Amino acid sequence: MFFIKNNTIHRYPLPRRCPARYEGEQLRDTILHGTEECVYCMRRWPGDESDIGVS
């Protein structure tokens, strides 16, 4: 799920590295055009559990 805050789209639940806070914004299951992607939520970082080959 995703939510939009200040024209930036974030994942919900928020990853620990993201400084944004969820405050009851509408949750969505699609990414809207014209919004910026939060680099902390929408990018894959080294060490993420979802990385292929990480055990």
C-alpha positions in Angstrom: 0.0 0.0 0.0 1.0 3.6 -0.6 0.1 7.1 0.7 0.8 10.6 -0.5 2.2 13.3 1.7 3.3 16.7 0.4 3.1 15.4 -3.2 5.5 12.6 -2.4 4.4 8.9 -2.5 5.5 6.7 0.4 5.1 3.0 1.2 2.9 1.9 4.1 4.0 0.7 6.5 7.0 3.0 6.4 10.5 1.6 6.3 12.6 2.7 9.4 14.9 4.9 7.2 12.0 7.1 6.0 11.6 10.3 8.0 8.0 10.8 7.0 5.1 10.0 9.3 1.8 8.5 8.4 -1.0 10.7 9.8 -4.2 9.1 8.5 -3.7 9.9 4.8 -5.7 7.9 2.3 -4.0 4.5 1.5 -3.8 3.5 -2.1 -2.7 0.4 -4.0 -1.5 2.3 -7.1 1.1 5.0 -7.7 -0.4 8.2 -9.0 1.2 10.0 -12.0 2.6 13.5 -11.1 3.9 12.6 -7.6 7.5 12.3 -6.6 8.8 9.0 -5.2 10.3 9.0 -1.8 13.9 7.8 -2.2 13.7 6.1 1.2 10.5 4.2 0.5 10.6 3.5 -3.2 14.3 2.6 -3.8 16.0 -0.7 -3.0 18.9 -0.2 -0.6 21.8 -2.6 0.0 21.0 -4.9 2.9 17.2 -4.9 2.4 15.7 -8.3 3.2 14.0 -8.3 -0.2 17.3 -8.3 -2.1 17.9 -11.4 -4.2 20.6 -13.6 -2.8 20.4 -12.2 0.8 20.0 -15.0 3.3 
